[in-house]
Structure formats: structure tokens, C-alpha cells
Amino acid sequence: MKLTVQHHHLRSSDDLDSLIENRILALQPRLQIDEAHVRLECRFEESPAFSVHVHLVTPGPDVFAESRDHTLRAAFAKALRS
């Protein structure tokens, strides 16, 4: 699986990137993921400021999810629940 994490208007952190990688890999037993694209974005002029967009490329239909929250971790958790 190829994982791409993009950071827009925020810095990358090893803790957050590891969390994202582990949570995406945890989906593998239930879903074959060929590629995963995750976009993390911060816009302080909006509320909530953090948004997450997830695109999982699978052999069947691709999976798309997005969410917003007041922290990146919460936004990412919401995106994976949808």
C-alpha cells in the first residue's frame, strides 16, 4: 500500500503521521487498500479550523471521507468513522 499524507498550512509531526499510518493499516484486514491519500488542513479563519480528507484506492469503488473538528486528531477520527 502506498500512503501519501499532505499537510496544508501546518507542520508535519511524527506522532500524528504515525497515528494516521497505524489507523489506515488497521483497516487492511477488512478492506484491500492499494493507495491511501490523506490531506490535513488548517484554516484558522474558519471554525472548526482543522479538516481532514481521506481517499482510499481499492479494487472496487474508492472510499472518500472528510471531516472537520477543533483538533486534527478529532477530525481524523471522525473521517474514519464515516
C-alpha positions as a printed Julia matrix, in Angstrom:
82×3 Matrix{Float64}:
   0.0    0.0    0.0
   1.19   3.48  -0.85
   0.37   6.15   1.76
   0.53   9.87   0.98
  -0.05  12.46   3.72
  -0.27  16.11   2.69
  -0.07  18.95   5.21
  -1.56  22.33   4.26
  -0.91  25.34   6.47
   0.5   23.18   9.27
   3.68  21.3   10.13
   4.1   17.56   9.95
   4.6   15.73  13.24
   5.91  12.21  13.66
   3.24  11.39  16.26
   0.35  12.42  14.05
   1.81  10.81  10.91
   2.36   7.55  12.82
  -1.21   7.64  14.13
  -2.54   8.11  10.59
  -0.4    5.3    9.21
  -1.43   2.89  12.0
  -5.14   3.67  11.69
  -5.09   3.23   7.89
  -3.14  -0.03   8.2
  -5.69  -1.26  10.76
  -8.36  -1.08   8.03
  -6.45  -3.53   5.81
  -7.92  -6.79   7.18
 -11.43  -5.6    6.23
 -10.58  -3.61   3.1
  -7.85  -4.07   0.49
  -6.23  -0.65   0.15
  -3.9   -0.1   -2.78
  -3.28   3.59  -2.07
  -4.28   5.98   0.7
  -4.21   9.75   0.28
  -4.75  11.87   3.39
  -4.89  15.66   3.32
  -4.63  17.57   6.61
  -5.54  21.23   6.51
  -5.68  24.12   8.95
  -7.65  27.33   8.35
  -7.71  29.49  11.45
 -10.17  31.9    9.84
 -12.81  29.11   9.89
 -14.39  27.24  12.77
 -13.62  24.44  13.31
 -10.17  25.14  11.93
  -8.97  21.63  11.07
 -10.16  19.47   8.19
  -9.19  16.0    7.01
  -9.83  14.46   3.59
  -9.22  10.73   3.08
  -9.2    8.92  -0.28
  -8.66   5.16  -0.22
  -8.0    3.5   -3.57
  -9.4   -0.03  -3.56
 -10.0   -2.71  -6.24
 -13.72  -1.89  -6.04
 -15.21   1.56  -5.57
 -12.84   4.05  -3.95
 -13.64   5.26  -0.44
 -13.83   9.0    0.28
 -14.3   10.63   3.68
 -13.86  14.11   5.06
 -14.48  15.84   8.35
 -13.8   18.98  10.36
 -13.1   19.49  14.05
 -11.21  21.65  16.52
  -8.17  19.3   16.57
  -6.51  17.27  13.83
  -6.82  14.04  15.8
 -10.55  14.53  16.31
 -11.08  15.41  12.64
  -9.15  12.33  11.53
 -11.09  10.08  13.91
 -14.38  11.45  12.54
 -13.25  10.86   8.95
 -12.5    7.19   9.66
 -15.87   6.68  11.36
 -17.8    7.88   8.33
